[in-house]
Amino acid sequence: MIPQDGGIISPLDVNYFYFTPEWHIRDGQNGLITADNFNDLYTNPRARLLSVGAGPALLEETLVDLGIQPQQIHVADLDLTHTPSTFSNRYEFDMWQPWPQLSTKFDVIIFPESASSLSIFPFQDRVGKMIQLALQATSVLTDDGEIRMNGVQLIEGQAEEISQALSQTGIQFAYNPSGLVIITRIQ
Ligand SMILES: C[S@@+](CC[C@H](N)C(=O)[O-])C[C@H]1O[C@@H](n2cnc3c(N)ncnc32)[C@H](O)[C@@H]1O
């Protein structure tokens, strides 16, 4: 792997960039995972995190180093070849297609620089694809759980359209132009 500026890593054998744990937390409350998310998982061993598009799971392995139990973290990717065997709960699927049946509800679901793959779709399909992704992820979210994505690029109007459609189903969709998406149920 070739480290690049600011926490981005260029693997030699795959087409994706990978990211250091520091990259994902660099924006504090506006980062992929916050101190509150960490504390919820740390203080409650029954709490579960799902990482979709985990890749080499550098962030997820750091969470384990910091005291989260490996069985609390479930990992998913289109291709799990590069995902370490630290994590025995692992699922291979395409996030943009119907998800397989997952028998767990998750307190936190993260998409670490992976929902940026929205950009492979034609512009006119992106709102629908993001709504579909949010609905599928929310179906395996606990009632007061939180979904967080970083690296998502939406242009003016798209976030509002997604937010309005999801609010009809009781889901709150918040987008920060830094690329952060936060999805929760409307309480
Ligand atoms: C930019 S890499 C980020 C990897 C890792 N999360 C990180 O932060 O370093 C994007 C990851 O998302 C995965 N991915 C891309 N499209 C996907 C899809 N449609 N469904 C599931 N995973 C996908 C890739 O295989 C890759 O591991």
The ligand as an SDF file (V2000), in Angstrom:
LIG
                    3D

 27 29  0  0  0  0  0  0  0  0999 V2000
  -12.9820    3.6380   -1.1590 C   0  0  0  0  0  0  0  0  0  0  0  0
  -13.0100    1.9870   -0.5150 S   0  0  0  0  0  0  0  0  0  0  0  0
  -13.0820    2.3050    1.2290 C   0  0  0  0  0  0  0  0  0  0  0  0
  -12.6750    1.0860    2.0320 C   0  0  0  0  0  0  0  0  0  0  0  0
  -12.6650    1.2740    3.5450 C   0  0  0  0  0  0  0  0  0  0  0  0
  -14.0120    1.4100    4.0560 N   0  0  0  0  0  0  0  0  0  0  0  0
  -11.8290    2.4580    3.9390 C   0  0  0  0  0  0  0  0  0  0  0  0
  -12.3660    3.3920    4.5300 O   0  0  0  0  0  0  0  0  0  0  0  0
  -10.6270    2.4390    3.6730 O   0  0  0  0  0  0  0  0  0  0  0  0
  -14.6800    1.5090   -0.9280 C   0  0  0  0  0  0  0  0  0  0  0  0
  -15.0510    0.1090   -0.4560 C   0  0  0  0  0  0  0  0  0  0  0  0
  -16.4380   -0.0730   -0.7470 O   0  0  0  0  0  0  0  0  0  0  0  0
  -16.6180   -1.3160   -1.3780 C   0  0  0  0  0  0  0  0  0  0  0  0
  -17.7710   -1.1960   -2.2790 N   0  0  0  0  0  0  0  0  0  0  0  0
  -17.8300   -0.4960   -3.4450 C   0  0  0  0  0  0  0  0  0  0  0  0
  -19.0300   -0.6200   -4.0200 N   0  0  0  0  0  0  0  0  0  0  0  0
  -19.7540   -1.4240   -3.2040 C   0  0  0  0  0  0  0  0  0  0  0  0
  -21.0650   -1.9360   -3.2640 C   0  0  0  0  0  0  0  0  0  0  0  0
  -21.8600   -1.6480   -4.3060 N   0  0  0  0  0  0  0  0  0  0  0  0
  -21.4980   -2.7180   -2.2550 N   0  0  0  0  0  0  0  0  0  0  0  0
  -20.6770   -3.0220   -1.2070 C   0  0  0  0  0  0  0  0  0  0  0  0
  -19.4060   -2.5780   -1.1080 N   0  0  0  0  0  0  0  0  0  0  0  0
  -18.9440   -1.7820   -2.0910 C   0  0  0  0  0  0  0  0  0  0  0  0
  -15.3210   -1.5860   -2.1150 C   0  0  0  0  0  0  0  0  0  0  0  0
  -15.1340   -2.9800   -2.3580 O   0  0  0  0  0  0  0  0  0  0  0  0
  -14.2940   -1.0140   -1.1510 C   0  0  0  0  0  0  0  0  0  0  0  0
  -13.8600   -1.9610   -0.2030 O   0  0  0  0  0  0  0  0  0  0  0  0
  1  2  1  0
  2  3  1  0
  2 10  1  0
  3  4  1  0
  4  5  1  0
  5  6  1  0
  5  7  1  0
  7  8  2  0
  7  9  1  0
 10 11  1  0
 11 12  1  0
 11 26  1  0
 12 13  1  0
 13 14  1  0
 13 24  1  0
 14 15  1  0
 14 23  1  0
 15 16  2  0
 16 17  1  0
 17 18  1  0
 17 23  2  0
 18 19  1  0
 18 20  2  0
 20 21  1  0
 21 22  2  0
 22 23  1  0
 24 25  1  0
 24 26  1  0
 26 27  1  0
M  CHG  2   2   1   9  -1
M  END
$$$$
